[in-house]
């Protein structure tokens, strides 16, 4: 049996940047084990399998796999799959037919239905933005700076800046958030496997999300890296589900006033895959009331895979 697939680069307007994603269509007949094997074959940070929606009002059901495990929810698969399905359903407009198209895509994910708005304009790469299906919540204590530093090949003095301290948040996927003092320090970070295994054994976060206030681009608010070796991802070029949680980190330490806020997160630069994640969040009564994640996606390749 041959199934059609597409490869997209997500959180970028440029091919061969951003976070690569494989999307396999018409995957209803595949078992979970077969999906996992195909994800290992593609060996990209995530592979999405598109199935018929269980609710006829929704666009599709999707299952998301890293090379090592299935995830209930992930950001760049949500953005990339929504862009692809919207474009397959109604191809990108040209100037001849007005040059604009707005679509709503509803994806059934393990976490529940995720609503995604897709904006297409002639001459531009499509942009998709989704409402976070869950708000970030503090998920408990974190390791000492000394143990985190050892796991990430840093020194303890390089962890933390201003009032930011390591934290742990979940919104479907759990991440440990590690503030790093500078761009110079964050560039040195590497997974020290033995120390990593010892530090995170039994904790089971998806990964460690490092961030600093210094950025490469003046329009970015934070620079980030994300390591998830247990998920088969040595380093991720862009992590949308972590960005959902990061809204909780920002509100905890920066205490944004009530209202609507926007931040651009840059990631993937150390890997040669620059990515830009648009994070927006609403604060009401000092607490997060809504979180949205957005980004562009570029179609790179298509074909069929023998399954």
NORTAGI-V193290 format. One record per pair of residues at least 6 apart in sequence whose C-alpha atoms are under 8 Angstrom apart, sorted by sequence separation. I is the first residue (numbers start at 1). J is the second residue. D is the distance in Angstrom with one decimal. If there is no record, write none. Layout:
<<I;J;D> <I;J;D>>
This chain:
<<9;15;6.2> <12;18;4.9> <53;59;6.2> <54;60;7.8> <64;70;5.7> <65;71;5.9> <93;99;5.0> <94;100;7.6> <107;113;5.5> <108;114;6.4> <120;126;4.6> <149;155;5.3> <159;165;7.7> <160;166;7.1> <168;174;7.2> <169;175;5.8> <180;186;6.1> <215;221;7.0> <227;233;6.8> <228;234;5.8> <229;235;7.5> <250;256;7.8> <268;274;4.8> <269;275;7.3> <282;288;5.9> <283;289;5.5> <9;16;6.7> <10;17;8.0> <11;18;5.2> <12;19;7.9> <39;46;7.1> <52;59;8.0> <53;60;4.2> <54;61;6.9> <63;70;7.4> <64;71;5.5> <93;100;5.8> <106;113;6.4> <107;114;5.2> <119;126;5.7> <120;127;6.6> <149;156;5.4> <159;166;7.9> <168;175;5.8> <169;176;6.7> <214;221;7.8> <215;222;5.9> <216;223;7.4> <227;234;5.7> <228;235;6.3> <267;274;6.1> <268;275;5.7> <281;288;7.1> <282;289;5.4> <283;290;7.4> <9;17;6.5> <10;18;5.2> <11;19;6.6> <39;47;5.5> <52;60;5.2> <53;61;4.6> <63;71;7.6> <64;72;7.0> <93;101;6.4> <106;114;5.5> <107;115;6.6> <118;126;6.8> <119;127;5.2> <148;156;7.8> <168;176;4.5> <169;177;7.6> <213;221;6.5> <214;222;6.5> <215;223;5.2> <227;235;4.5> <228;236;7.5> <266;274;7.1> <267;275;5.2> <281;289;7.5> <282;290;5.2> <9;18;5.5> <10;19;5.0> <51;60;5.9> <52;61;5.7> <63;72;7.6> <64;73;7.1> <92;101;7.3> <106;115;4.6> <107;116;7.8> <118;127;5.7> <119;128;6.2> <146;155;7.4> <149;158;7.9> <167;176;5.9> <168;177;5.9> <213;222;4.9> <214;223;6.5> <226;235;5.7> <227;236;6.3> <266;275;5.6> <267;276;6.5> <281;290;5.5> <282;291;6.6> <9;19;5.3> <10;20;6.2> <50;60;6.5> <51;61;5.0> <64;74;7.4> <105;115;6.0> <106;116;6.1> <118;128;4.3> <146;156;5.2> <149;159;7.1> <166;176;7.2> <167;177;5.2> <212;222;5.8> <213;223;6.5> <225;235;7.4> <226;236;5.5> <266;276;4.7> <281;291;4.3> <9;20;4.4> <10;21;7.2> <50;61;6.0> <51;62;5.9> <104;115;7.1> <105;116;5.1> <117;128;5.5> <118;129;6.6> <145;156;5.4> <166;177;5.5> <167;178;6.9> <211;222;6.5> <212;223;5.5> <225;236;7.2> <226;237;7.6> <265;276;5.7> <266;277;6.5> <280;291;5.9> <281;292;6.2> <8;20;5.7> <9;21;6.2> <50;62;4.7> <104;116;5.8> <105;117;6.3> <116;128;6.4> <117;129;5.3> <166;178;4.7> <211;223;5.5> <212;224;6.6> <225;237;7.4> <226;238;7.8> <264;276;6.5> <265;277;5.1> <279;291;7.4> <280;292;5.2> <7;20;6.9> <8;21;5.2> <49;62;5.5> <50;63;6.8> <64;77;7.3> <104;117;4.7> <105;118;7.4> <116;129;5.5> <117;130;6.3> <165;178;7.0> <166;179;6.1> <211;224;4.3> <225;238;7.9> <226;239;7.2> <264;277;5.7> <265;278;6.6> <279;292;6.0> <280;293;6.5> <7;21;5.5> <8;22;6.6> <35;49;7.4> <48;62;6.4> <49;63;5.2> <103;117;5.8> <104;118;6.2> <116;130;4.2> <145;159;6.5> <165;179;6.2> <210;224;5.4> <211;225;6.5> <264;278;4.9> <265;279;7.3> <279;293;4.9> <7;22;4.5> <48;63;5.7> <49;64;6.6> <102;117;7.2> <103;118;5.1> <115;130;5.7> <116;131;6.9> <164;179;6.3> <209;224;6.9> <210;225;5.1> <263;278;6.3> <264;279;6.0> <278;293;5.7> <279;294;6.6> <6;22;5.7> <7;23;6.3> <48;64;4.7> <102;118;5.7> <103;119;6.6> <114;130;6.9> <115;131;6.2> <209;225;5.8> <210;226;6.1> <262;278;7.3> <263;279;5.2> <277;293;7.0> <278;294;4.9> <5;22;6.9> <6;23;5.2> <47;64;5.9> <48;65;6.4> <86;103;6.5> <102;119;4.7> <114;131;6.9> <209;226;4.4> <262;279;5.8> <263;280;6.2> <277;294;6.2> <278;295;6.0> <5;23;5.4> <6;24;6.7> <46;64;6.6> <47;65;5.3> <86;104;7.9> <101;119;6.1> <102;120;6.2> <114;132;7.4> <160;178;7.3> <161;179;6.5> <208;226;5.6> <209;227;6.7> <262;280;4.3> <277;295;5.6> <5;24;4.3> <46;65;5.4> <47;66;6.4> <86;105;6.9> <100;119;7.7> <101;120;5.1> <114;133;6.0> <159;178;6.9> <160;179;4.8> <161;180;6.5> <207;226;6.6> <208;227;5.4> <261;280;5.5> <262;281;6.6> <276;295;7.0> <4;24;6.1> <5;25;5.9> <22;42;7.3> <46;66;4.4> <85;105;7.8> <100;120;5.8> <101;121;6.5> <113;133;7.4> <159;179;5.8> <160;180;5.3> <161;181;5.2> <207;227;5.4> <208;228;6.6> <260;280;7.2> <261;281;5.4> <3;24;6.8> <4;25;5.6> <45;66;5.5> <46;67;7.0> <100;121;4.6> <112;133;7.1> <145;166;7.8> <159;180;4.6> <160;181;5.7> <207;228;4.2> <260;281;5.9> <261;282;6.2> <3;25;6.4> <4;26;7.5> <22;44;7.2> <27;49;5.8> <28;50;7.5> <44;66;7.2> <45;67;6.9> <99;121;5.5> <100;122;6.4> <111;133;7.2> <158;180;5.7> <159;181;5.9> <206;228;6.0> <207;229;7.5> <260;282;4.4> <261;283;8.0> <3;26;6.5> <21;44;6.4> <24;47;7.5> <26;49;7.8> <27;50;5.7> <28;51;5.0> <43;66;7.9> <44;67;7.0> <82;105;6.0> <99;122;4.7> <158;181;5.2> <207;230;7.8> <259;282;5.6> <260;283;6.5> <3;27;7.3> <20;44;6.5> <21;45;7.0> <22;46;6.9> <23;47;5.8> <24;48;6.1> <25;49;6.1> <26;50;6.1> <27;51;5.5> <28;52;6.9> <43;67;5.7> <142;166;6.7> <158;182;7.7> <186;210;7.3> <206;230;7.5> <258;282;7.2> <259;283;5.3> <20;45;7.0> <21;46;5.8> <22;47;4.7> <23;48;4.7> <24;49;4.9> <25;50;4.9> <26;51;5.9> <42;67;8.0> <82;107;7.7> <142;167;6.0> <186;211;7.5> <206;231;6.9> <258;283;4.6> <259;284;6.7> <19;45;7.6> <20;46;7.8> <21;47;5.9> <22;48;6.2> <23;49;6.0> <24;50;6.1> <25;51;7.1> <26;52;7.8> <39;65;6.2> <40;66;7.5> <41;67;7.9> <141;167;7.0> <142;168;6.3> <186;212;7.5> <257;283;6.8> <258;284;5.0> <21;48;7.6> <23;50;7.2> <39;66;6.4> <40;67;4.4> <93;120;7.1> <94;121;7.8> <95;122;6.0> <140;167;7.9> <141;168;6.8> <158;185;6.5> <256;283;7.3> <258;285;6.3> <39;67;5.2> <40;68;7.1> <92;120;6.2> <93;121;6.5> <94;122;5.0> <140;168;6.2> <258;286;6.1> <36;65;6.4> <48;77;6.5> <78;107;7.7> <92;121;7.2> <93;122;5.5> <94;123;7.8> <138;167;7.7> <139;168;5.5> <140;169;7.7> <176;205;6.7> <183;212;6.7> <238;267;5.6> <257;286;6.6> <35;65;7.5> <36;66;7.8> <37;67;8.0> <47;77;7.5> <92;122;6.9> <138;168;6.0> <139;169;5.0> <175;205;5.2> <178;208;7.0> <180;210;6.5> <182;212;5.9> <237;267;6.0> <238;268;6.1> <256;286;7.5> <36;67;6.9> <46;77;6.9> <138;169;4.6> <139;170;6.1> <154;185;7.5> <174;205;5.0> <175;206;5.6> <176;207;6.5> <177;208;6.0> <178;209;6.0> <179;210;5.8> <180;211;5.8> <181;212;6.2> <182;213;7.3> <183;214;5.9> <237;268;4.0> <255;286;7.4> <36;68;7.3> <86;118;7.1> <137;169;5.4> <138;170;6.6> <173;205;7.6> <174;206;5.7> <175;207;5.3> <176;208;4.8> <177;209;4.8> <178;210;4.7> <179;211;5.1> <180;212;5.2> <181;213;8.0> <182;214;6.1> <183;215;6.9> <236;268;7.0> <237;269;7.7> <247;279;7.7> <36;69;7.1> <48;81;7.6> <136;169;6.1> <137;170;5.4> <173;206;6.4> <174;207;7.6> <175;208;5.8> <176;209;6.0> <177;210;6.0> <178;211;6.4> <179;212;5.7> <209;242;7.3> <36;70;7.5> <82;116;6.7> <136;170;5.4> <137;171;6.4> <142;176;7.3> <154;188;7.3> <175;209;6.6> <177;211;7.6> <237;271;6.9> <243;277;7.8> <247;281;6.9> <83;118;6.2> <136;171;4.6> <139;174;7.7> <153;188;7.4> <154;189;6.1> <244;279;7.6> <73;109;6.1> <82;118;7.0> <135;171;5.7> <153;189;5.5> <191;227;7.3> <237;273;6.2> <243;279;6.9> <251;287;7.6> <72;109;6.2> <73;110;6.2> <79;116;7.5> <134;171;5.3> <152;189;5.4> <153;190;5.4> <237;274;7.3> <238;275;6.0> <240;277;7.1> <251;288;7.4> <72;110;4.0> <73;111;5.9> <78;116;7.8> <133;171;8.0> <134;172;6.8> <152;190;5.1> <153;191;6.5> <237;275;6.7> <238;276;7.6> <71;110;7.5> <72;111;5.3> <152;191;4.8> <153;192;6.0> <186;225;7.8> <238;277;7.4> <151;191;5.9> <152;192;5.9> <183;223;7.7> <248;288;7.2> <151;192;5.1> <222;263;7.9> <224;265;6.9> <247;288;8.0> <150;192;7.0> <151;193;7.0> <221;263;5.7> <222;264;6.9> <223;265;5.9> <224;266;6.2> <225;267;5.8> <83;126;6.5> <151;194;7.7> <220;263;7.1> <221;264;5.5> <222;265;5.0> <223;266;5.0> <224;267;4.9> <225;268;6.6> <83;127;7.3> <151;195;4.7> <152;196;7.3> <220;264;4.8> <221;265;6.0> <222;266;6.3> <223;267;5.9> <224;268;7.6> <247;291;7.1> <62;107;6.6> <83;128;6.4> <150;195;6.0> <151;196;4.3> <219;264;7.1> <220;265;5.7> <221;266;7.9> <59;105;5.8> <60;106;7.0> <61;107;5.7> <62;108;6.0> <63;109;6.5> <82;128;7.1> <150;196;7.5> <151;197;8.0> <220;266;6.2> <58;105;7.4> <59;106;5.2> <60;107;5.3> <61;108;4.4> <62;109;5.6> <63;110;7.2> <244;291;6.5> <58;106;5.1> <59;107;6.0> <60;108;6.2> <61;109;6.3> <80;128;7.9> <147;195;7.6> <148;196;8.0> <151;199;6.8> <244;292;7.3> <58;107;6.6> <59;108;8.0> <79;128;5.6> <217;266;8.0> <244;293;6.9> <58;108;7.3> <79;129;6.8> <216;266;8.0> <243;293;7.4> <79;130;7.5> <148;199;7.2> <161;212;7.8> <215;266;7.5> <78;130;7.9> <147;199;6.3> <240;293;6.8> <53;107;8.0> <54;108;7.9> <21;76;7.6> <53;108;6.9> <21;77;6.6> <143;199;7.4> <19;76;7.2> <23;81;6.8> <21;80;7.1> <111;172;6.6> <11;76;7.2> <10;76;6.1> <175;242;6.6> <173;241;6.9> <174;242;7.9> <10;79;7.2> <173;242;7.6> <177;246;7.8> <10;80;5.8> <171;241;7.7> <175;245;7.7> <9;80;7.6> <8;80;6.6> <177;249;7.8> <171;244;7.1> <171;245;6.0> <170;245;6.1> <169;245;5.9> <169;246;7.9> <169;248;7.4> <169;249;7.8> <167;249;7.4> <187;270;6.7> <164;253;5.9> <163;253;6.5> <73;172;6.6> <72;172;6.9> <73;173;7.2> <72;173;7.7> <71;173;7.9> <136;244;6.7> <137;245;7.6> <135;244;7.5> <136;245;4.8> <135;245;7.5> <136;246;7.8> <138;248;7.8> <136;247;7.3> <137;248;7.0> <13;125;5.9> <132;244;6.7> <136;248;5.5> <135;288;7.5> <135;289;7.8> <135;290;6.9> <135;291;6.9> <132;290;7.4> <131;290;7.5> <132;291;5.5> <131;291;6.2> <132;292;5.6> <131;292;4.6> <132;293;7.2> <68;230;7.6> <69;231;6.1> <76;238;7.3> <130;292;5.5> <131;293;6.8> <68;231;5.2> <69;232;7.9> <76;239;6.6> <129;292;6.6> <130;293;5.6> <67;231;7.0> <68;232;5.1> <75;239;6.4> <76;240;5.6> <129;293;5.4> <130;294;6.4> <66;231;6.4> <67;232;5.3> <74;239;7.8> <75;240;3.8> <76;241;7.9> <129;294;3.9> <66;232;6.6> <67;233;7.5> <74;240;6.5> <75;241;4.7> <128;294;5.5> <129;295;6.6> <66;233;7.5> <74;241;5.1> <127;294;7.0> <128;295;5.7> <73;241;7.3> <127;295;5.5> <128;296;6.3> <127;296;4.2> <128;297;7.9> <126;296;5.6> <127;297;6.6> <125;296;6.3> <126;297;6.1> <125;297;6.5> <126;298;7.5> <125;298;6.3> <45;232;7.7> <45;233;6.0> <45;236;6.7> <83;297;6.8> <79;294;7.2> <84;299;7.8> <79;295;6.9> <19;236;7.4> <79;296;7.7> <80;297;5.8> <19;237;5.1> <75;293;7.6> <79;297;7.3> <18;237;6.2> <19;238;5.6> <18;238;6.6> <11;238;7.0> <18;268;7.0> <19;273;7.2> <17;272;7.3> <18;273;5.1> <17;273;4.2> <18;274;5.5> <19;275;7.1> <16;273;7.0> <17;274;5.6> <18;275;4.4> <17;275;6.8> <18;276;7.6> <12;274;7.4> <12;275;5.5> <11;275;5.3> <12;276;6.3> <10;275;7.8> <11;276;5.4> <11;277;5.9> <38;307;7.9> <34;307;8.0> <11;294;7.8> <12;295;6.9> <13;296;5.7> <15;298;6.2> <11;295;4.6> <12;296;5.3> <13;297;6.3> <14;298;6.8> <15;299;7.7> <16;300;7.9> <10;295;7.0> <11;296;5.0> <12;297;5.9> <13;298;6.2> <15;300;6.5> <10;296;6.0> <11;297;5.9> <12;298;7.1> <10;297;4.3> <9;297;5.6> <10;298;6.4> <8;297;6.5> <9;298;5.2> <8;298;5.4> <9;299;6.5> <8;299;4.4> <9;300;6.8> <7;299;6.3> <8;300;5.2> <6;299;7.4> <7;300;5.5> <8;301;7.0> <6;300;7.6> <7;301;5.0> <6;301;5.7> <7;302;6.2> <6;302;4.2> <5;302;5.6> <6;303;6.6> <4;302;7.4> <5;303;5.5> <4;303;5.8> <5;304;5.6> <4;304;4.3> <5;305;6.9> <3;304;5.2> <4;305;6.5> <2;304;5.9> <3;305;5.4> <2;305;5.4> <3;306;6.6> <2;306;4.5> <3;307;7.2> <1;306;5.8> <2;307;6.0> <1;307;5.6>>
